[in-house]
Amino acid sequence: MPEAKVYSPWWGDTSNLKQKGIITYTVSPFRQRPTKEIFQGWMFNGYKRLASQVPYWIVPFAIAYGTYTWAKRYDAWQNSKAGHIALHGTH
């Protein structure tokens, strides 16, 4: 019986095979900790930025919340006995 010209190891055993085309990438040490001082930076700059944006979102939020509470109260009144009598309906 003729012998094989190339040794074929057990399935998955790559201990003695030379591999080609493998490229290894690494991350620069200067970019490995980009969030090193994120909390300390937020304590000063983030609070200032958030505080400067409050007028832009607190006013629409207050208007929306006021409209919501008014609508809930008005709906409850319309569905009550007093609301039906005031709107000339029958309960």
PDB file with one MODEL, atoms N, CA, C and O in Angstrom:
MODEL        1
ATOM      1  N   MET A   1       0.839  -1.160   0.000  1.00  0.00           N
ATOM      2  CA  MET A   1       0.000   0.000   0.000  1.00  0.00           C
ATOM      3  C   MET A   1       0.891   1.232   0.000  1.00  0.00           C
ATOM      4  O   MET A   1       1.816   1.318   0.808  1.00  0.00           O
ATOM      5  N   PRO A   2       0.627   2.212  -0.912  1.00  0.00           N
ATOM      6  CA  PRO A   2       1.477   3.399  -0.966  1.00  0.00           C
ATOM      7  C   PRO A   2       1.175   4.330   0.209  1.00  0.00           C
ATOM      8  O   PRO A   2       0.041   4.422   0.679  1.00  0.00           O
ATOM      9  N   GLU A   3       2.201   5.001   0.658  1.00  0.00           N
ATOM     10  CA  GLU A   3       2.034   5.927   1.772  1.00  0.00           C
ATOM     11  C   GLU A   3       1.758   7.328   1.234  1.00  0.00           C
ATOM     12  O   GLU A   3       2.133   7.668   0.112  1.00  0.00           O
ATOM     13  N   ALA A   4       1.095   8.128   2.061  1.00  0.00           N
ATOM     14  CA  ALA A   4       0.762   9.493   1.662  1.00  0.00           C
ATOM     15  C   ALA A   4       2.018  10.347   1.632  1.00  0.00           C
ATOM     16  O   ALA A   4       2.909  10.182   2.465  1.00  0.00           O
ATOM     17  N   LYS A   5       2.085  11.260   0.671  1.00  0.00           N
ATOM     18  CA  LYS A   5       3.236  12.137   0.562  1.00  0.00           C
ATOM     19  C   LYS A   5       3.160  13.284   1.566  1.00  0.00           C
ATOM     20  O   LYS A   5       4.185  13.866   1.922  1.00  0.00           O
ATOM     21  N   VAL A   6       1.951  13.614   2.025  1.00  0.00           N
ATOM     22  CA  VAL A   6       1.752  14.701   2.979  1.00  0.00           C
ATOM     23  C   VAL A   6       1.122  14.113   4.225  1.00  0.00           C
ATOM     24  O   VAL A   6       0.156  13.352   4.156  1.00  0.00           O
ATOM     25  N   TYR A   7       1.694  14.485   5.384  1.00  0.00           N
ATOM     26  CA  TYR A   7       1.146  14.006   6.641  1.00  0.00           C
ATOM     27  C   TYR A   7      -0.108  14.804   6.964  1.00  0.00           C
ATOM     28  O   TYR A   7      -0.067  16.034   6.996  1.00  0.00           O
ATOM     29  N   SER A   8      -1.200  14.136   7.199  1.00  0.00           N
ATOM     30  CA  SER A   8      -2.458  14.777   7.552  1.00  0.00           C
ATOM     31  C   SER A   8      -2.739  14.500   9.024  1.00  0.00           C
ATOM     32  O   SER A   8      -3.050  13.365   9.388  1.00  0.00           O
ATOM     33  N   PRO A   9      -2.636  15.515   9.873  1.00  0.00           N
ATOM     34  CA  PRO A   9      -2.858  15.289  11.302  1.00  0.00           C
ATOM     35  C   PRO A   9      -4.335  15.060  11.614  1.00  0.00           C
ATOM     36  O   PRO A   9      -5.191  15.117  10.732  1.00  0.00           O
ATOM     37  N   TRP A  10      -4.603  14.806  12.868  1.00  0.00           N
ATOM     38  CA  TRP A  10      -5.975  14.598  13.317  1.00  0.00           C
ATOM     39  C   TRP A  10      -6.792  15.860  13.075  1.00  0.00           C
ATOM     40  O   TRP A  10      -6.235  16.957  13.046  1.00  0.00           O
ATOM     41  N   TRP A  11      -8.092  15.723  12.902  1.00  0.00           N
ATOM     42  CA  TRP A  11      -8.970  16.837  12.567  1.00  0.00           C
ATOM     43  C   TRP A  11      -8.838  17.976  13.577  1.00  0.00           C
ATOM     44  O   TRP A  11      -9.028  17.766  14.775  1.00  0.00           O
ATOM     45  N   GLY A  12      -8.519  19.163  13.110  1.00  0.00           N
ATOM     46  CA  GLY A  12      -8.418  20.331  13.957  1.00  0.00           C
ATOM     47  C   GLY A  12      -7.053  20.547  14.575  1.00  0.00           C
ATOM     48  O   GLY A  12      -6.828  21.590  15.189  1.00  0.00           O
ATOM     49  N   ASP A  13      -6.131  19.606  14.441  1.00  0.00           N
ATOM     50  CA  ASP A  13      -4.805  19.763  15.039  1.00  0.00           C
ATOM     51  C   ASP A  13      -3.950  20.587  14.087  1.00  0.00           C
ATOM     52  O   ASP A  13      -3.590  20.124  13.005  1.00  0.00           O
ATOM     53  N   THR A  14      -3.630  21.794  14.488  1.00  0.00           N
ATOM     54  CA  THR A  14      -2.826  22.676  13.644  1.00  0.00           C
ATOM     55  C   THR A  14      -1.483  22.981  14.295  1.00  0.00           C
ATOM     56  O   THR A  14      -0.895  24.034  14.048  1.00  0.00           O
ATOM     57  N   SER A  15      -1.009  22.081  15.110  1.00  0.00           N
ATOM     58  CA  SER A  15       0.220  22.350  15.851  1.00  0.00           C
ATOM     59  C   SER A  15       1.457  22.367  14.958  1.00  0.00           C
ATOM     60  O   SER A  15       2.426  23.055  15.277  1.00  0.00           O
ATOM     61  N   ASN A  16       1.450  21.639  13.865  1.00  0.00           N
ATOM     62  CA  ASN A  16       2.648  21.590  13.045  1.00  0.00           C
ATOM     63  C   ASN A  16       2.429  22.152  11.640  1.00  0.00           C
ATOM     64  O   ASN A  16       3.254  21.931  10.754  1.00  0.00           O
ATOM     65  N   LEU A  17       1.343  22.865  11.430  1.00  0.00           N
ATOM     66  CA  LEU A  17       1.087  23.436  10.115  1.00  0.00           C
ATOM     67  C   LEU A  17       1.445  24.917  10.114  1.00  0.00           C
ATOM     68  O   LEU A  17       1.132  25.647  11.055  1.00  0.00           O
ATOM     69  N   LYS A  18       2.101  25.343   9.051  1.00  0.00           N
ATOM     70  CA  LYS A  18       2.393  26.760   8.900  1.00  0.00           C
ATOM     71  C   LYS A  18       1.155  27.429   8.309  1.00  0.00           C
ATOM     72  O   LYS A  18       0.569  26.935   7.346  1.00  0.00           O
ATOM     73  N   GLN A  19       0.771  28.544   8.890  1.00  0.00           N
ATOM     74  CA  GLN A  19      -0.417  29.243   8.421  1.00  0.00           C
ATOM     75  C   GLN A  19      -0.002  30.513   7.695  1.00  0.00           C
ATOM     76  O   GLN A  19       0.934  31.205   8.096  1.00  0.00           O
ATOM     77  N   LYS A  20      -0.709  30.797   6.638  1.00  0.00           N
ATOM     78  CA  LYS A  20      -0.409  31.968   5.825  1.00  0.00           C
ATOM     79  C   LYS A  20      -1.610  32.908   5.815  1.00  0.00           C
ATOM     80  O   LYS A  20      -2.758  32.485   5.953  1.00  0.00           O
ATOM     81  N   GLY A  21      -1.318  34.169   5.653  1.00  0.00           N
ATOM     82  CA  GLY A  21      -2.382  35.145   5.481  1.00  0.00           C
ATOM     83  C   GLY A  21      -3.079  35.568   6.760  1.00  0.00           C
ATOM     84  O   GLY A  21      -4.167  36.139   6.688  1.00  0.00           O
ATOM     85  N   ILE A  22      -2.511  35.317   7.914  1.00  0.00           N
ATOM     86  CA  ILE A  22      -3.124  35.736   9.168  1.00  0.00           C
ATOM     87  C   ILE A  22      -2.589  37.113   9.525  1.00  0.00           C
ATOM     88  O   ILE A  22      -1.380  37.318   9.638  1.00  0.00           O
ATOM     89  N   ILE A  23      -3.501  38.041   9.698  1.00  0.00           N
ATOM     90  CA  ILE A  23      -3.129  39.416  10.015  1.00  0.00           C
ATOM     91  C   ILE A  23      -3.643  39.728  11.412  1.00  0.00           C
ATOM     92  O   ILE A  23      -4.798  39.447  11.733  1.00  0.00           O
ATOM     93  N   THR A  24      -2.799  40.298  12.227  1.00  0.00           N
ATOM     94  CA  THR A  24      -3.180  40.643  13.592  1.00  0.00           C
ATOM     95  C   THR A  24      -3.239  42.153  13.726  1.00  0.00           C
ATOM     96  O   THR A  24      -2.313  42.865  13.336  1.00  0.00           O
ATOM     97  N   TYR A  25      -4.346  42.629  14.287  1.00  0.00           N
ATOM     98  CA  TYR A  25      -4.519  44.055  14.519  1.00  0.00           C
ATOM     99  C   TYR A  25      -4.523  44.306  16.017  1.00  0.00           C
ATOM    100  O   TYR A  25      -5.035  43.491  16.785  1.00  0.00           O
ATOM    101  N   THR A  26      -3.960  45.417  16.430  1.00  0.00           N
ATOM    102  CA  THR A  26      -3.982  45.795  17.838  1.00  0.00           C
ATOM    103  C   THR A  26      -4.462  47.231  17.965  1.00  0.00           C
ATOM    104  O   THR A  26      -4.421  48.005  17.009  1.00  0.00           O
ATOM    105  N   VAL A  27      -4.910  47.563  19.147  1.00  0.00           N
ATOM    106  CA  VAL A  27      -5.360  48.918  19.428  1.00  0.00           C
ATOM    107  C   VAL A  27      -4.208  49.679  20.052  1.00  0.00           C
ATOM    108  O   VAL A  27      -3.499  49.161  20.915  1.00  0.00           O
ATOM    109  N   SER A  28      -4.031  50.896  19.615  1.00  0.00           N
ATOM    110  CA  SER A  28      -2.967  51.736  20.142  1.00  0.00           C
ATOM    111  C   SER A  28      -3.156  51.948  21.641  1.00  0.00           C
ATOM    112  O   SER A  28      -4.290  52.111  22.093  1.00  0.00           O
ATOM    113  N   PRO A  29      -2.073  51.950  22.423  1.00  0.00           N
ATOM    114  CA  PRO A  29      -2.210  52.189  23.858  1.00  0.00           C
ATOM    115  C   PRO A  29      -2.805  53.558  24.175  1.00  0.00           C
ATOM    116  O   PRO A  29      -3.367  53.752  25.253  1.00  0.00           O
ATOM    117  N   PHE A  30      -2.688  54.502  23.253  1.00  0.00           N
ATOM    118  CA  PHE A  30      -3.249  55.826  23.480  1.00  0.00           C
ATOM    119  C   PHE A  30      -4.761  55.850  23.291  1.00  0.00           C
ATOM    120  O   PHE A  30      -5.423  56.794  23.722  1.00  0.00           O
ATOM    121  N   ARG A  31      -5.312  54.824  22.653  1.00  0.00           N
ATOM    122  CA  ARG A  31      -6.752  54.772  22.411  1.00  0.00           C
ATOM    123  C   ARG A  31      -7.448  53.695  23.234  1.00  0.00           C
ATOM    124  O   ARG A  31      -8.650  53.487  23.064  1.00  0.00           O
ATOM    125  N   GLN A  32      -6.752  53.020  24.097  1.00  0.00           N
ATOM    126  CA  GLN A  32      -7.366  51.936  24.853  1.00  0.00           C
ATOM    127  C   GLN A  32      -8.249  52.435  25.987  1.00  0.00           C
ATOM    128  O   GLN A  32      -9.174  51.730  26.391  1.00  0.00           O
ATOM    129  N   ARG A  33      -7.995  53.617  26.506  1.00  0.00           N
ATOM    130  CA  ARG A  33      -8.802  54.145  27.601  1.00  0.00           C
ATOM    131  C   ARG A  33      -9.360  55.520  27.234  1.00  0.00           C
ATOM    132  O   ARG A  33      -8.979  56.520  27.843  1.00  0.00           O
ATOM    133  N   PRO A  34     -10.252  55.585  26.254  1.00  0.00           N
ATOM    134  CA  PRO A  34     -10.786  56.888  25.878  1.00  0.00           C
ATOM    135  C   PRO A  34     -11.754  57.451  26.908  1.00  0.00           C
ATOM    136  O   PRO A  34     -11.992  58.658  26.929  1.00  0.00           O
ATOM    137  N   THR A  35     -12.316  56.603  27.760  1.00  0.00           N
ATOM    138  CA  THR A  35     -13.280  57.071  28.760  1.00  0.00           C
ATOM    139  C   THR A  35     -12.670  57.098  30.151  1.00  0.00           C
ATOM    140  O   THR A  35     -13.367  56.899  31.146  1.00  0.00           O
ATOM    141  N   LYS A  36     -11.392  57.339  30.216  1.00  0.00           N
ATOM    142  CA  LYS A  36     -10.681  57.305  31.496  1.00  0.00           C
ATOM    143  C   LYS A  36     -11.233  58.332  32.471  1.00  0.00           C
ATOM    144  O   LYS A  36     -11.461  58.013  33.638  1.00  0.00           O
ATOM    145  N   GLU A  37     -11.449  59.544  32.020  1.00  0.00           N
ATOM    146  CA  GLU A  37     -11.899  60.606  32.912  1.00  0.00           C
ATOM    147  C   GLU A  37     -13.291  61.102  32.527  1.00  0.00           C
ATOM    148  O   GLU A  37     -13.577  62.296  32.616  1.00  0.00           O
ATOM    149  N   ILE A  38     -14.150  60.187  32.103  1.00  0.00           N
ATOM    150  CA  ILE A  38     -15.465  60.607  31.619  1.00  0.00           C
ATOM    151  C   ILE A  38     -16.332  61.155  32.744  1.00  0.00           C
ATOM    152  O   ILE A  38     -17.058  62.127  32.536  1.00  0.00           O
ATOM    153  N   PHE A  39     -16.276  60.559  33.922  1.00  0.00           N
ATOM    154  CA  PHE A  39     -17.133  61.026  35.011  1.00  0.00           C
ATOM    155  C   PHE A  39     -16.626  62.337  35.604  1.00  0.00           C
ATOM    156  O   PHE A  39     -17.421  63.208  35.956  1.00  0.00           O
ATOM    157  N   GLN A  40     -15.332  62.476  35.714  1.00  0.00           N
ATOM    158  CA  GLN A  40     -14.782  63.725  36.232  1.00  0.00           C
ATOM    159  C   GLN A  40     -15.064  64.868  35.256  1.00  0.00           C
ATOM    160  O   GLN A  40     -15.381  65.980  35.677  1.00  0.00           O
ATOM    161  N   GLY A  41     -14.952  64.602  33.977  1.00  0.00           N
ATOM    162  CA  GLY A  41     -15.242  65.627  32.983  1.00  0.00           C
ATOM    163  C   GLY A  41     -16.716  65.984  32.955  1.00  0.00           C
ATOM    164  O   GLY A  41     -17.068  67.136  32.700  1.00  0.00           O
ATOM    165  N   TRP A  42     -17.596  65.000  33.215  1.00  0.00           N
ATOM    166  CA  TRP A  42     -19.021  65.280  33.202  1.00  0.00           C
ATOM    167  C   TRP A  42     -19.436  66.100  34.411  1.00  0.00           C
ATOM    168  O   TRP A  42     -20.365  66.902  34.326  1.00  0.00           O
ATOM    169  N   MET A  43     -18.767  65.912  35.522  1.00  0.00           N
ATOM    170  CA  MET A  43     -19.143  66.636  36.735  1.00  0.00           C
ATOM    171  C   MET A  43     -19.106  68.145  36.504  1.00  0.00           C
ATOM    172  O   MET A  43     -19.923  68.875  37.066  1.00  0.00           O
ATOM    173  N   PHE A  44     -18.190  68.607  35.704  1.00  0.00           N
ATOM    174  CA  PHE A  44     -18.064  70.046  35.482  1.00  0.00           C
ATOM    175  C   PHE A  44     -18.697  70.466  34.153  1.00  0.00           C
ATOM    176  O   PHE A  44     -19.598  71.305  34.131  1.00  0.00           O
ATOM    177  N   ASN A  45     -18.237  69.896  33.074  1.00  0.00           N
ATOM    178  CA  ASN A  45     -18.719  70.319  31.757  1.00  0.00           C
ATOM    179  C   ASN A  45     -20.125  69.808  31.464  1.00  0.00           C
ATOM    180  O   ASN A  45     -20.942  70.535  30.898  1.00  0.00           O
ATOM    181  N   GLY A  46     -20.412  68.572  31.840  1.00  0.00           N
ATOM    182  CA  GLY A  46     -21.724  67.997  31.556  1.00  0.00           C
ATOM    183  C   GLY A  46     -22.832  68.691  32.308  1.00  0.00           C
ATOM    184  O   GLY A  46     -23.903  68.930  31.750  1.00  0.00           O
ATOM    185  N   TYR A  47     -22.597  69.016  33.552  1.00  0.00           N
ATOM    186  CA  TYR A  47     -23.613  69.721  34.330  1.00  0.00           C
ATOM    187  C   TYR A  47     -23.881  71.102  33.739  1.00  0.00           C
ATOM    188  O   TYR A  47     -25.029  71.543  33.675  1.00  0.00           O
ATOM    189  N   LYS A  48     -22.838  71.770  33.314  1.00  0.00           N
ATOM    190  CA  LYS A  48     -22.996  73.099  32.718  1.00  0.00           C
ATOM    191  C   LYS A  48     -23.777  73.008  31.404  1.00  0.00           C
ATOM    192  O   LYS A  48     -24.637  73.846  31.130  1.00  0.00           O
ATOM    193  N   ARG A  49     -23.479  72.001  30.603  1.00  0.00           N
ATOM    194  CA  ARG A  49     -24.183  71.835  29.336  1.00  0.00           C
ATOM    195  C   ARG A  49     -25.640  71.452  29.559  1.00  0.00           C
ATOM    196  O   ARG A  49     -26.528  71.946  28.865  1.00  0.00           O
ATOM    197  N   LEU A  50     -25.887  70.569  30.531  1.00  0.00           N
ATOM    198  CA  LEU A  50     -27.256  70.164  30.829  1.00  0.00           C
ATOM    199  C   LEU A  50     -28.064  71.338  31.376  1.00  0.00           C
ATOM    200  O   LEU A  50     -29.221  71.528  31.002  1.00  0.00           O
ATOM    201  N   ALA A  51     -27.456  72.119  32.256  1.00  0.00           N
ATOM    202  CA  ALA A  51     -28.147  73.275  32.826  1.00  0.00           C
ATOM    203  C   ALA A  51     -28.461  74.318  31.759  1.00  0.00           C
ATOM    204  O   ALA A  51     -29.472  75.014  31.861  1.00  0.00           O
ATOM    205  N   SER A  52     -27.627  74.436  30.754  1.00  0.00           N
ATOM    206  CA  SER A  52     -27.904  75.411  29.698  1.00  0.00           C
ATOM    207  C   SER A  52     -29.034  74.951  28.779  1.00  0.00           C
ATOM    208  O   SER A  52     -29.628  75.779  28.087  1.00  0.00           O
ATOM    209  N   GLN A  53     -29.346  73.659  28.754  1.00  0.00           N
ATOM    210  CA  GLN A  53     -30.407  73.139  27.904  1.00  0.00           C
ATOM    211  C   GLN A  53     -31.760  73.058  28.605  1.00  0.00           C
ATOM    212  O   GLN A  53     -32.775  72.808  27.955  1.00  0.00           O
ATOM    213  N   VAL A  54     -31.789  73.264  29.916  1.00  0.00           N
ATOM    214  CA  VAL A  54     -33.033  73.133  30.684  1.00  0.00           C
ATOM    215  C   VAL A  54     -34.147  74.033  30.149  1.00  0.00           C
ATOM    216  O   VAL A  54     -35.274  73.552  30.028  1.00  0.00           O
ATOM    217  N   PRO A  55     -33.913  75.296  29.824  1.00  0.00           N
ATOM    218  CA  PRO A  55     -35.028  76.118  29.322  1.00  0.00           C
ATOM    219  C   PRO A  55     -35.643  75.581  28.033  1.00  0.00           C
ATOM    220  O   PRO A  55     -36.814  75.843  27.755  1.00  0.00           O
ATOM    221  N   TYR A  56     -34.888  74.847  27.260  1.00  0.00           N
ATOM    222  CA  TYR A  56     -35.406  74.356  25.986  1.00  0.00           C
ATOM    223  C   TYR A  56     -36.278  73.116  26.133  1.00  0.00           C
ATOM    224  O   TYR A  56     -37.094  72.846  25.251  1.00  0.00           O
ATOM    225  N   TRP A  57     -36.139  72.352  27.214  1.00  0.00           N
ATOM    226  CA  TRP A  57     -36.989  71.173  27.361  1.00  0.00           C
ATOM    227  C   TRP A  57     -37.933  71.263  28.541  1.00  0.00           C
ATOM    228  O   TRP A  57     -38.901  70.503  28.588  1.00  0.00           O
ATOM    229  N   ILE A  58     -37.705  72.152  29.501  1.00  0.00           N
ATOM    230  CA  ILE A  58     -38.608  72.233  30.647  1.00  0.00           C
ATOM    231  C   ILE A  58     -39.911  72.941  30.269  1.00  0.00           C
ATOM    232  O   ILE A  58     -40.972  72.576  30.776  1.00  0.00           O
ATOM    233  N   VAL A  59     -39.852  73.939  29.394  1.00  0.00           N
ATOM    234  CA  VAL A  59     -41.065  74.659  28.991  1.00  0.00           C
ATOM    235  C   VAL A  59     -42.004  73.748  28.197  1.00  0.00           C
ATOM    236  O   VAL A  59     -43.186  73.689  28.537  1.00  0.00           O
ATOM    237  N   PRO A  60     -41.549  73.034  27.159  1.00  0.00           N
ATOM    238  CA  PRO A  60     -42.461  72.121  26.471  1.00  0.00           C
ATOM    239  C   PRO A  60     -42.960  70.994  27.378  1.00  0.00           C
ATOM    240  O   PRO A  60     -44.104  70.558  27.254  1.00  0.00           O
ATOM    241  N   PHE A  61     -42.114  70.529  28.278  1.00  0.00           N
ATOM    242  CA  PHE A  61     -42.545  69.481  29.202  1.00  0.00           C
ATOM    243  C   PHE A  61     -43.643  69.999  30.124  1.00  0.00           C
ATOM    244  O   PHE A  61     -44.624  69.297  30.368  1.00  0.00           O
ATOM    245  N   ALA A  62     -43.490  71.214  30.638  1.00  0.00           N
ATOM    246  CA  ALA A  62     -44.501  71.790  31.526  1.00  0.00           C
ATOM    247  C   ALA A  62     -45.819  72.010  30.784  1.00  0.00           C
ATOM    248  O   ALA A  62     -46.889  71.765  31.341  1.00  0.00           O
ATOM    249  N   ILE A  63     -45.751  72.465  29.543  1.00  0.00           N
ATOM    250  CA  ILE A  63     -46.973  72.662  28.756  1.00  0.00           C
ATOM    251  C   ILE A  63     -47.661  71.325  28.498  1.00  0.00           C
ATOM    252  O   ILE A  63     -48.878  71.217  28.642  1.00  0.00           O
ATOM    253  N   ALA A  64     -46.895  70.316  28.122  1.00  0.00           N
ATOM    254  CA  ALA A  64     -47.469  68.996  27.855  1.00  0.00           C
ATOM    255  C   ALA A  64     -48.065  68.385  29.117  1.00  0.00           C
ATOM    256  O   ALA A  64     -49.147  67.800  29.069  1.00  0.00           O
ATOM    257  N   TYR A  65     -47.376  68.514  30.238  1.00  0.00           N
ATOM    258  CA  TYR A  65     -47.891  67.950  31.484  1.00  0.00           C
ATOM    259  C   TYR A  65     -49.147  68.690  31.938  1.00  0.00           C
ATOM    260  O   TYR A  65     -50.091  68.069  32.426  1.00  0.00           O
ATOM    261  N   GLY A  66     -49.163  70.012  31.779  1.00  0.00           N
ATOM    262  CA  GLY A  66     -50.356  70.781  32.129  1.00  0.00           C
ATOM    263  C   GLY A  66     -51.544  70.402  31.270  1.00  0.00           C
ATOM    264  O   GLY A  66     -52.660  70.280  31.775  1.00  0.00           O
ATOM    265  N   THR A  67     -51.320  70.214  29.973  1.00  0.00           N
ATOM    266  CA  THR A  67     -52.389  69.792  29.071  1.00  0.00           C
ATOM    267  C   THR A  67     -52.898  68.407  29.440  1.00  0.00           C
ATOM    268  O   THR A  67     -54.103  68.158  29.418  1.00  0.00           O
ATOM    269  N   TYR A  68     -51.990  67.515  29.777  1.00  0.00           N
ATOM    270  CA  TYR A  68     -52.370  66.150  30.150  1.00  0.00           C
ATOM    271  C   TYR A  68     -53.219  66.145  31.419  1.00  0.00           C
ATOM    272  O   TYR A  68     -54.256  65.483  31.462  1.00  0.00           O
ATOM    273  N   THR A  69     -52.795  66.869  32.449  1.00  0.00           N
ATOM    274  CA  THR A  69     -53.559  66.877  33.700  1.00  0.00           C
ATOM    275  C   THR A  69     -54.907  67.566  33.513  1.00  0.00           C
ATOM    276  O   THR A  69     -55.901  67.136  34.100  1.00  0.00           O
ATOM    277  N   TRP A  70     -54.961  68.640  32.696  1.00  0.00           N
ATOM    278  CA  TRP A  70     -56.234  69.296  32.427  1.00  0.00           C
ATOM    279  C   TRP A  70     -57.186  68.339  31.702  1.00  0.00           C
ATOM    280  O   TRP A  70     -58.366  68.262  32.044  1.00  0.00           O
ATOM    281  N   ALA A  71     -56.680  67.614  30.705  1.00  0.00           N
ATOM    282  CA  ALA A  71     -57.521  66.701  29.937  1.00  0.00           C
ATOM    283  C   ALA A  71     -58.028  65.554  30.804  1.00  0.00           C
ATOM    284  O   ALA A  71     -59.182  65.146  30.675  1.00  0.00           O
ATOM    285  N   LYS A  72     -57.183  65.030  31.683  1.00  0.00           N
ATOM    286  CA  LYS A  72     -57.627  63.951  32.580  1.00  0.00           C
ATOM    287  C   LYS A  72     -58.723  64.451  33.524  1.00  0.00           C
ATOM    288  O   LYS A  72     -59.719  63.766  33.752  1.00  0.00           O
ATOM    289  N   ARG A  73     -58.526  65.651  34.065  1.00  0.00           N
ATOM    290  CA  ARG A  73     -59.507  66.219  34.995  1.00  0.00           C
ATOM    291  C   ARG A  73     -60.819  66.525  34.268  1.00  0.00           C
ATOM    292  O   ARG A  73     -61.898  66.264  34.801  1.00  0.00           O
ATOM    293  N   TYR A  74     -60.729  67.076  33.058  1.00  0.00           N
ATOM    294  CA  TYR A  74     -61.925  67.412  32.285  1.00  0.00           C
ATOM    295  C   TYR A  74     -62.677  66.149  31.864  1.00  0.00           C
ATOM    296  O   TYR A  74     -63.907  66.128  31.879  1.00  0.00           O
ATOM    297  N   ASP A  75     -61.953  65.110  31.493  1.00  0.00           N
ATOM    298  CA  ASP A  75     -62.588  63.846  31.124  1.00  0.00           C
ATOM    299  C   ASP A  75     -63.296  63.224  32.320  1.00  0.00           C
ATOM    300  O   ASP A  75     -64.410  62.715  32.190  1.00  0.00           O
ATOM    301  N   ALA A  76     -62.663  63.262  33.471  1.00  0.00           N
ATOM    302  CA  ALA A  76     -63.299  62.718  34.673  1.00  0.00           C
ATOM    303  C   ALA A  76     -64.552  63.521  35.020  1.00  0.00           C
ATOM    304  O   ALA A  76     -65.548  62.947  35.459  1.00  0.00           O
ATOM    305  N   TRP A  77     -64.512  64.840  34.826  1.00  0.00           N
ATOM    306  CA  TRP A  77     -65.684  65.672  35.112  1.00  0.00           C
ATOM    307  C   TRP A  77     -66.805  65.384  34.119  1.00  0.00           C
ATOM    308  O   TRP A  77     -67.970  65.304  34.510  1.00  0.00           O
ATOM    309  N   GLN A  78     -66.463  65.225  32.818  1.00  0.00           N
ATOM    310  CA  GLN A  78     -67.489  64.940  31.816  1.00  0.00           C
ATOM    311  C   GLN A  78     -68.173  63.607  32.074  1.00  0.00           C
ATOM    312  O   GLN A  78     -69.368  63.465  31.813  1.00  0.00           O
ATOM    313  N   ASN A  79     -67.437  62.636  32.580  1.00  0.00           N
ATOM    314  CA  ASN A  79     -68.012  61.321  32.838  1.00  0.00           C
ATOM    315  C   ASN A  79     -68.660  61.221  34.214  1.00  0.00           C
ATOM    316  O   ASN A  79     -69.158  60.159  34.589  1.00  0.00           O
ATOM    317  N   SER A  80     -68.657  62.308  34.961  1.00  0.00           N
ATOM    318  CA  SER A  80     -69.298  62.287  36.278  1.00  0.00           C
ATOM    319  C   SER A  80     -70.758  62.725  36.147  1.00  0.00           C
ATOM    320  O   SER A  80     -71.188  63.203  35.098  1.00  0.00           O
ATOM    321  N   LYS A  81     -71.500  62.549  37.230  1.00  0.00           N
ATOM    322  CA  LYS A  81     -72.905  62.937  37.237  1.00  0.00           C
ATOM    323  C   LYS A  81     -73.051  64.449  37.092  1.00  0.00           C
ATOM    324  O   LYS A  81     -73.931  64.925  36.374  1.00  0.00           O
ATOM    325  N   ALA A  82     -72.191  65.200  37.771  1.00  0.00           N
ATOM    326  CA  ALA A  82     -72.257  66.662  37.689  1.00  0.00           C
ATOM    327  C   ALA A  82     -71.951  67.146  36.273  1.00  0.00           C
ATOM    328  O   ALA A  82     -72.564  68.106  35.806  1.00  0.00           O
ATOM    329  N   GLY A  83     -71.033  66.509  35.598  1.00  0.00           N
ATOM    330  CA  GLY A  83     -70.707  66.893  34.229  1.00  0.00           C
ATOM    331  C   GLY A  83     -71.846  66.621  33.275  1.00  0.00           C
ATOM    332  O   GLY A  83     -72.120  67.431  32.389  1.00  0.00           O
ATOM    333  N   HIS A  84     -72.517  65.488  33.442  1.00  0.00           N
ATOM    334  CA  HIS A  84     -73.651  65.169  32.577  1.00  0.00           C
ATOM    335  C   HIS A  84     -74.791  66.165  32.784  1.00  0.00           C
ATOM    336  O   HIS A  84     -75.424  66.597  31.820  1.00  0.00           O
ATOM    337  N   ILE A  85     -75.051  66.528  34.036  1.00  0.00           N
ATOM    338  CA  ILE A  85     -76.127  67.488  34.313  1.00  0.00           C
ATOM    339  C   ILE A  85     -75.760  68.860  33.759  1.00  0.00           C
ATOM    340  O   ILE A  85     -76.612  69.542  33.189  1.00  0.00           O
ATOM    341  N   ALA A  86     -74.506  69.272  33.918  1.00  0.00           N
ATOM    342  CA  ALA A  86     -74.085  70.588  33.429  1.00  0.00           C
ATOM    343  C   ALA A  86     -74.103  70.660  31.910  1.00  0.00           C
ATOM    344  O   ALA A  86     -74.346  71.728  31.349  1.00  0.00           O
ATOM    345  N   LEU A  87     -73.852  69.554  31.240  1.00  0.00           N
ATOM    346  CA  LEU A  87     -73.849  69.538  29.775  1.00  0.00           C
ATOM    347  C   LEU A  87     -75.211  69.150  29.205  1.00  0.00           C
ATOM    348  O   LEU A  87     -75.320  68.819  28.025  1.00  0.00           O
ATOM    349  N   HIS A  88     -76.252  69.189  30.044  1.00  0.00           N
ATOM    350  CA  HIS A  88     -77.637  68.917  29.656  1.00  0.00           C
ATOM    351  C   HIS A  88     -77.818  67.499  29.138  1.00  0.00           C
ATOM    352  O   HIS A  88     -78.605  67.253  28.224  1.00  0.00           O
ATOM    353  N   GLY A  89     -77.097  66.593  29.718  1.00  0.00           N
ATOM    354  CA  GLY A  89     -77.266  65.194  29.372  1.00  0.00           C
ATOM    355  C   GLY A  89     -77.945  64.466  30.515  1.00  0.00           C
ATOM    356  O   GLY A  89     -78.205  65.045  31.570  1.00  0.00           O
ATOM    357  N   THR A  90     -78.222  63.228  30.303  1.00  0.00           N
ATOM    358  CA  THR A  90     -78.811  62.426  31.382  1.00  0.00           C
ATOM    359  C   THR A  90     -77.790  61.419  31.833  1.00  0.00           C
ATOM    360  O   THR A  90     -76.957  60.955  31.055  1.00  0.00           O
ATOM    361  N   HIS A  91     -77.867  61.094  33.082  1.00  0.00           N
ATOM    362  CA  HIS A  91     -76.887  60.157  33.627  1.00  0.00           C
ATOM    363  C   HIS A  91     -77.508  58.805  33.815  1.00  0.00           C
ATOM    364  O   HIS A  91     -76.839  57.876  34.267  1.00  0.00           O
TER     365      HIS A  91
ENDMDL
END
